[in-house]
Amino acid sequence: MSLILFATFFILLLMEVPIAFCLFIAATVALLFGGSVPITVVIQRAVTSADTFILLSIPFFMLAGNLMSTGGISKKIMNVATSMVGFIRGGLAHVNIVTSMLFAGITGAAVADTSAIGSMIIPAMKEEGYGKAFTVAVTASSSVIGVIIPPSIPFVIYGVVAEVSIGKLFLGGLIPGILIGLSQMVISYVISKNRNYGRKRSFNLSRLVVDFRDGIWALFMPIIILGGIVLGIVTPTEASVLATLYALFVGFFIHRDLKMKDLPKIFLESAQTTAVVMFMIVGASLYGLIITQEQIPLKLVKIITSISSDPKTVLFMFALVYFGAGLFLDLGAAIILIVPILYPTAKLIGIDPLLLGIITVVCLAAGLVTPPVGACLFIACEIGGCSIIEATKEAIPFIIAIFVLAGLIILIPDIAIAIPNAIIK
């Protein structure tokens, strides 16, 4: 049955069938022609896998992000970033990265980051003399921070699949996300200095105060979400609803950039994205049923433990699997496909599920900037009018930085898990 499952999945994938349909069709075909499970289980499993309270947070987080990114929010956040770091050599590159870090706390999705910020910053960087490929690479690479700094949709998916606290995952992504941003700023500074990018600006404290005051309502969004969860006031699902209400309030009554005519489009886009994610989860539930029946995790445990039973060594092996998967699979799909296979091995060896979740998302995030499926890279290239090959070459230092950070977290887990474990019991 597993042979039918994998063969059908990869054939459909080569035919460019969307991942969600690949999962659902491959699992159904495997159950029909290779299994003893009644086909009625397909519908039953599909309904029960989607009937989870925590999954309600996905559409609401997406809706909140879309509401906040409509109108002038992106511009306000970019103004704050410009006042904060625009005076450093390679100023606009740093503005690009810091804007992504701030924007990450609103959308929780890297592609939304690339689209919203890239359309503003890429033309500005090109006009100021930054290389086209470098500009695109910085924009795409910094966008991956959007899936690591909370709220993060991939962390919600992992939390559901592995039954790990969403609040802990959100907190665990905070330091790694900041470290990725700082490493990217160091790389940008070195490249900008060598190529003489960026006009020199002076730091203006009064300008920073004005811009910060103008953008404070947007910057409060992640504080409300994370603070509410950490303090135990709300669950992640309730936090997502609170974030949506907050976004509506800010859009209509504070900034007044949000209009009633904008709502149908925003609701439709949020519903479409949610449908794709939920369909993947449903398909993956069937996929996981077959994997469990075929005892694939148990077989994998035997293979891995025959090589090494050291948790750090095993995590490095997992990281390589994730980096490879990220080249060909969407981040959400990769979590849904791979985690059910690797998680039992990690649990048996004694790897912290929280640590595994952070490594999973950080490693797979690199795939957003690497062909052939690098969604952020493709969008940035389209905005910047740059070839994929040129942009990929410029993105290599930023990708390496993500690899190095993942390795550092494996060697020193407290970088990621100390804060969540200390705050949330």
C-alpha positions in Angstrom: 0.0 0.0 0.0 2.8 2.4 0.8 4.3 1.8 -2.7 1.0 2.8 -4.3 0.8 5.8 -2.0 4.2 7.2 -2.7 4.1 6.4 -6.5 0.7 8.1 -6.9 1.8 11.1 -4.9 5.0 11.7 -6.9 3.4 11.1 -10.3 0.7 13.7 -9.4 3.4 16.0 -8.1 5.3 15.7 -11.4 2.1 16.5 -13.3 2.0 19.8 -11.2 -1.2 18.9 -9.4 -1.6 21.0 -6.3 -0.1 19.4 -3.2 -3.4 19.3 -1.3 -4.9 17.2 -4.2 -1.8 15.1 -4.4 -2.2 14.1 -0.8 -5.9 13.4 -0.9 -5.9 11.5 -4.2 -2.8 9.4 -3.4 -4.2 8.4 0.0 -7.6 7.5 -1.6 -6.0 5.5 -4.4 -3.8 3.6 -1.9 -6.8 2.8 0.3 -8.9 1.6 -2.7 -6.3 -0.6 -4.3 -3.8 -1.6 -1.6 -5.5 -1.6 1.7 -8.0 -3.4 3.9 -9.5 -0.1 5.3 -13.0 0.6 4.0 -13.3 3.5 1.7 -15.9 5.1 4.0 -13.0 5.8 6.3 -11.8 8.5 3.8 -14.8 10.7 4.5 -14.9 9.9 8.2 -11.2 10.7 8.6 -11.5 13.9 6.5 -14.2 15.2 8.8 -12.6 14.3 12.1 -9.2 15.7 11.1 -10.7 19.1 10.3 -12.9 19.1 13.4 -10.3 20.5 15.7 -10.8 23.7 17.8 -7.2 24.9 17.4 -7.5 24.8 13.6 -9.9 27.7 13.8 -6.9 29.9 14.6 -5.6 29.5 11.0 -8.4 31.4 9.1 -8.6 34.1 11.8 -4.8 34.7 11.9 -4.8 34.9 8.1 -7.8 37.3 8.1 -6.2 39.5 10.8 -3.0 39.6 8.7 -4.8 40.5 5.6 -6.9 43.2 7.4 -3.7 44.8 8.9 -1.7 44.7 5.7 -4.5 46.5 3.7 -4.1 50.2 3.2 -1.1 52.0 4.7 0.0 49.6 7.4 3.0 48.3 5.4 4.1 51.9 4.7 3.9 52.8 8.4 5.9 49.9 9.5 8.6 50.6 6.8 8.8 54.2 8.1 9.5 52.9 11.6 12.2 50.6 10.2 13.7 53.4 8.2 14.0 55.6 11.2 15.5 52.8 13.2 18.2 51.4 10.9 18.2 53.6 7.7 21.3 55.4 8.8 23.5 52.3 8.7 25.6 51.5 5.6 23.3 49.7 3.2 20.4 51.4 4.9 17.5 50.3 2.7 18.7 46.6 2.9 18.5 46.9 6.7 15.1 48.6 6.4 14.0 45.7 4.2 15.0 43.2 6.9 13.7 45.1 9.9 10.4 45.7 8.1 10.1 42.0 7.5 10.8 41.3 11.2 8.1 43.8 12.3 5.6 42.7 9.6 6.1 39.0 10.6 4.3 39.8 13.9 1.2 40.8 11.9 0.8 38.3 9.0 2.5 35.1 10.1 3.1 34.2 6.4 6.2 34.8 4.4 4.5 35.1 1.0 2.3 38.0 2.2 5.5 39.7 3.5 7.2 39.4 0.2 4.2 40.8 -1.7 3.4 43.7 0.6 6.9 44.8 1.4 8.6 43.9 -1.9 6.3 46.1 -3.9 7.4 49.1 -1.9 11.1 48.5 -1.0 12.4 46.8 -4.2 11.7 49.8 -6.5 13.2 52.2 -3.8 16.4 50.1 -3.5 16.8 49.8 -7.3 16.4 53.6 -7.6 19.0 54.2 -5.0 21.6 52.1 -6.8 21.4 48.7 -5.1 22.0 45.7 -7.5 18.8 44.2 -8.8 19.7 40.7 -7.8 20.9 41.7 -4.4 17.7 43.7 -3.8 15.5 40.7 -4.7 17.7 38.3 -2.6 17.4 40.5 0.5 13.6 40.9 0.1 13.0 37.1 -0.4 15.4 36.0 2.3 14.1 38.4 4.9 10.5 37.3 4.2 11.2 33.8 5.7 11.3 35.5 9.1 7.5 35.8 8.6 7.0 32.1 9.3 9.3 32.0 12.4 8.4 35.1 14.4 4.9 34.7 16.0 2.2 34.4 15.0 3.3 31.7 12.6 0.9 29.6 10.5 3.5 26.8 10.1 3.9 26.6 13.9 0.1 26.2 14.2 0.2 23.3 11.6 3.1 21.6 13.4 1.4 22.1 16.8 -1.7 20.3 15.5 0.2 17.5 13.8 2.6 16.9 16.8 0.2 18.0 19.5 2.6 20.6 20.9 1.6 23.8 22.7 1.1 26.6 20.1 2.0 29.2 22.7 5.3 27.5 23.4 6.0 27.2 19.6 5.3 30.9 19.1 7.6 31.9 22.0 10.2 29.4 20.7 10.3 31.1 17.3 11.0 34.6 18.7 14.7 34.4 19.3 15.6 32.3 16.2 13.6 34.8 14.1 15.4 37.8 15.6 18.8 36.0 15.1 18.0 35.3 11.5 17.2 39.0 11.0 20.4 40.1 12.7 22.6 37.7 10.7 21.0 39.0 7.5 21.8 42.6 8.5 25.4 41.6 9.1 25.6 40.0 5.6 23.9 43.0 4.1 26.3 45.4 5.8 29.4 43.6 4.5 28.1 43.3 1.0 26.9 47.0 1.0 30.2 48.2 2.2 32.2 46.2 -0.4 29.9 47.4 -3.2 29.4 50.9 -1.8 25.6 50.5 -1.6 23.4 53.0 0.2 23.7 56.7 0.7 24.8 57.9 4.1 21.9 59.2 6.3 22.0 60.6 9.8 20.0 59.2 12.7 17.1 61.4 13.6 15.5 60.7 17.0 12.6 63.0 16.5 11.7 61.3 13.2 11.9 57.9 14.9 9.5 59.1 17.7 7.0 60.4 15.1 7.2 57.3 12.9 7.0 55.0 16.0 3.9 56.9 17.2 2.3 56.6 13.8 2.9 52.8 13.6 2.4 51.9 17.2 -1.1 50.4 16.6 0.3 48.0 14.1 3.2 47.1 16.3 0.9 46.2 19.2 -0.7 43.3 17.2 2.0 40.7 18.1 2.2 41.9 21.7 -1.6 41.3 22.1 -1.4 37.9 20.5 1.7 36.6 22.3 0.9 38.4 25.6 -2.6 37.0 25.7 -1.4 33.4 25.1 1.6 33.6 27.5 -0.4 35.1 30.3 -3.0 32.4 29.9 -5.8 35.0 29.2 -6.7 33.4 25.8 -6.1 30.3 23.9 -4.3 30.5 20.5 -7.7 30.3 18.8 -9.2 33.0 21.0 -6.1 35.1 20.3 -6.6 34.8 16.6 -10.2 36.1 17.0 -9.0 38.9 19.2 -6.4 39.8 16.6 -9.0 40.0 13.9 -11.2 42.3 16.0 -8.2 44.4 16.8 -7.3 44.6 13.1 -10.9 45.7 12.2 -10.8 48.4 15.0 -7.4 49.8 13.9 -8.3 49.7 10.2 -11.7 51.4 10.5 -11.3 53.7 13.4 -7.6 54.5 14.0 -5.9 54.6 10.6 -9.2 54.7 8.6 -7.5 53.0 5.6 -9.9 50.1 5.7 -13.2 50.6 3.8 -16.3 48.4 3.7 -15.7 47.8 0.0 -12.4 46.2 0.8 -13.9 43.5 3.1 -15.3 41.1 0.5 -11.9 40.8 -1.3 -10.1 40.4 2.0 -12.6 37.7 3.2 -12.3 35.9 -0.1 -8.5 35.8 -0.1 -8.4 34.6 3.5 -11.0 31.9 2.8 -9.1 30.7 -0.3 -5.8 30.4 1.6 -7.5 28.7 4.5 -9.1 26.2 2.2 -5.8 25.2 0.7 -4.2 24.7 4.1 -7.2 22.8 5.5 -7.4 20.5 2.4 -3.7 19.7 2.9 -4.4 18.8 6.6 -7.3 16.6 5.6 -5.3 14.8 2.9 -2.3 14.5 5.3 -4.6 12.8 7.8 -5.4 10.0 5.4 -1.7 9.9 4.3 -0.7 9.5 8.0 -3.3 6.7 8.5 -1.6 4.7 5.8 1.9 5.5 7.0 0.9 4.3 10.5 -0.7 1.1 9.2 2.4 0.3 7.1 4.6 0.9 10.2 6.9 3.2 8.3 7.9 5.2 11.4 8.9 2.0 13.2 11.0 1.0 10.2 12.6 4.4 10.1 13.4 4.2 13.8 15.3 1.0 13.3 17.3 2.6 10.4 18.2 5.8 12.2 19.1 4.1 15.5 21.4 1.7 13.7 23.3 4.8 12.5 23.2 6.8 15.8 20.9 7.2 18.8 22.5 10.5 19.9 19.7 13.2 19.8 21.9 15.9 18.3 23.2 13.6 15.5 19.6 12.5 14.7 18.5 16.2 14.7 21.2 17.0 12.2 20.0 14.1 10.0 16.4 15.5 10.3 17.7 18.9 9.3 19.2 17.5 6.1 15.9 15.8 5.3 14.0 19.1 5.9 16.5 21.1 3.7 16.1 18.6 0.9 12.3 18.5 1.3 12.1 22.3 1.2 13.6 22.3 -2.3 10.5 20.5 -3.7 7.6 21.0 -1.2 5.6 23.9 0.1 6.5 24.5 3.8 3.0 23.6 5.1 2.8 20.5 3.0 6.3 19.4 4.1 5.3 19.7 7.7 2.2 17.6 7.1 4.0 15.0 5.1 7.3 14.6 7.0 6.6 15.3 10.7 4.3 12.2 11.2 7.1 10.0 9.9 10.0 11.6 11.9 8.1 12.5 15.1 7.8 8.9 16.5 11.6 8.5 16.0 12.3 11.8 17.8 10.0 10.8 20.6 11.6 7.4 21.1 15.2 8.9 21.2 14.2 11.6 23.6 14.2 14.7 21.4 12.0 17.5 22.8 8.9 17.9 20.5 9.2 21.7 21.0 12.8 21.7 19.8 11.9 19.5 16.8 9.1 21.9 15.9 11.4 24.9 15.8 14.1 23.1 13.8 11.4 21.9 11.4 10.1 25.3 10.6 13.5 27.0 10.5 15.0 24.4 8.2 11.9 24.3 5.9 11.8 28.1 5.8 15.0 28.0 3.7 13.0 26.3 1.0 11.0 29.6 0.5 14.2 31.1 -1.1 15.5 28.1 -3.0 14.3 26.9 -6.5 12.4 25.1 -7.8 9.6 25.8 -5.3 10.9 29.0 -3.6 7.7 31.0 -3.5 9.2 34.1 -1.9 12.1 34.1 -4.4 9.7 33.8 -7.4 7.5 36.7 -6.1 10.5 38.9 -5.4 12.0 38.2 -8.8 8.7 39.0 -10.5 8.5 42.4 -8.6 12.2 43.2 -9.2 12.4 42.0 -12.8 15.3 39.7 -12.0 16.2 36.2 -13.2 15.9 33.3 -10.8 19.5 32.2 -11.3 20.9 35.7 -10.5 18.8 36.1 -7.4 19.6 32.6 -6.2 23.3 33.3 -6.4 22.9 36.5 -4.3 20.7 34.7 -1.8 23.3 32.0 -1.0 24.9 33.8 1.9 21.5 34.4 3.5 20.5 30.7 3.0 23.8 29.6 4.6 23.0 31.9 7.6 19.7 29.9 8.1 21.7 26.6 8.0 24.2 27.9 10.5 21.4 29.1 12.9 19.6 25.7 12.6 22.9 24.0 13.5 23.5 26.4 16.4 20.0 25.6 17.8 20.7 21.9 17.6 23.9 22.3 19.5 22.5 24.8 22.0 18.8 24.1 22.3 18.2 26.7 25.0 18.5 29.4 22.3 15.0 28.4 21.3 13.4 26.4 24.1 14.6 28.1 27.3 12.1 31.0 27.2 9.0 29.0 26.3 9.8 26.3 28.9 10.4 29.0 31.6 7.3 31.0 30.9 4.7 28.3 29.9 4.5 25.2 32.1 
